[in-house]
């Protein structure tokens, strides 16, 4: 994940991130895989989707509260 937010770098960008959670009986549940997103400073975006699709997880990754399994 690349998070830049100062006067010299004018965008937020995530590149190919993935987030997975372990299942109770073994294995994993993929919340999202190979997600790409970028935004220039001053742009307005909305993230929409059904419950459980990973909207809050993406925001938590951008905030540094969670780490993606893959991507930068």
Buried (B, 14 or more C-beta within 10 A) or exposed (E): BEBEEEEEEEBBBBBEBBBBEEEEEEEEEEBBBEBEEEBEEEEEEEEEEEEEEBBEBBEBBBEEEEEBEEBE
